[in-house]
Amino acid sequence: MLTSGPERQGAWLLLHSLLLLAAWETGSSQVHYSVPEEAKHGSFVGRIAQDLGLELAELVPRLFRVASKGRGGLLEVNLQNGILFVNSRIDREELCGRSVECSIHLEVIVDRPLQVFHVEVEIKDINDNPPVFPATHKNLFISETRPLDSHFSLEGASDADIGANALLTYRLSPNEYFSLEVPTNDEQVTPLELVLKKPLDREVTSELLLVLKATDGGKPELTGTVELNITVLDVNDNAPVFDKTVYRIKLLENARNGTLVIRLNASDLDEGSNGHILYSFATDVSSNTEASFRIDSNSGEIKVNGKIDFEEIKLWKLQIEAVDKGNPPMFGHCTILIEVLDINDNAPELLVTSLLLSIPEDAPPGTVIALISVTDHDAGGNARVTCSLTPQVPFKLVSTFKNYYSLVLDSALDREKVSEYALVLIARDGGSPSLSTMASVSVEVADVNDNAPAFAQPEYTVFVKENNPPGCHIFTVSARDADALENALVSRWGAGLTRSRGGSGCALGRGRPRQISWPSALVSLQVRILEILETNRNFARM
């Protein structure tokens, strides 16, 4: 958390540096920072260059860069001073919802030599969200015959923050008829309840207007309110009662439309129309609930009516009302908690970031070629992903952090044997049956001048007539070079030639550095002169 004042900030930075040094000494390769959400643009996060052991002067030459998967633009690094700062608005609730842990993972990459660092920036919650009730007004219809200590369910407020910032307390406006009962255990299961503490009399008071206030535990605290409009009803004096106040259901995601979730049962001690019960969702039900489930008003059956996706919603909370046909009607309530069970319906996702377009054939083992990250939106074993590489190639995958890998060179290369590799990355999850994703990576091997020119044979014998004029073509030799491009261009030159004995020649490669075919490409050229009989020579003189 950033503090104001140069002395406090200096002390904090000193403490942060000591903790970071201790972490490096124990062998950790990860740097941790924290910053509050909603911090202003330019807010200091950490001296990232210093904490990673990088000199400021080398940030630009070494192509210092920061990558953040799905979080681009939130954080930035000043290359002049090596400071990581807030670049744009960070909303913790938008990033992580109500998750207790929330952080941004950064990959810091520098070249020459290539280094990859991992930095975690924790986003701390601030109290920037007030409690919110499902509706600003709620109508309650309560019979004047309801006995003392009767309970009436209310939907509590929700707060998008976490921890103490989301710890809610409730207060009911002063009145002589009702008190508020707040659950002390699991608020998810037990709703708020109004408790009748004084008998109602419609002829004395036919309507009550109360205000329910929710206050969170943040500093400063924030509040939300809902108005309770209570109408006192006459006669029909028995409300429907469910078998249970809370039903717990487990439902597989991707359940088909029409799948039965539960068949509710409520009873009413009244007779005739006063005991005829109709079921429905509570009046303040969300649109998502109505889009995903439907309820039969007569049978109380709740069935799947839309898409059930574990990756979107893991727990459904349905508030159900049972109302009789009395005049006036009476209501009963229950809560249904539907836990969505994950199935393996998401294949892993592969993201490959190539660092080298081609790799020299003399590159040393351990050279990093590409960075790979894998994600799986399922949960548990369905989200545990393993990566493999095919076919059998001189490369391997090295795990760097959680679901991050590096593709590195594992053994020596020879372009003259293989000039390009077509690799297939396979990410497979732990589901049953498992799902997999493949990605193709092409690695080109760049040539280096590591082959000398070679003649077709080490020695040639050529016969030539004597008295040939100067410049007359005698014989042609050729040499080949296994390298590519300019490394394979060959120049030939002679090493000497006499009339009586053949000379020799050498071939010179044009690569950098040049490879001379000596003595492997040395060729011996023997020239034998066809002797003309002396008698014929003398005859010619006559």
Disulfide bonds with the S-S distance in Angstrom:
Cys96-Cys102 2.07
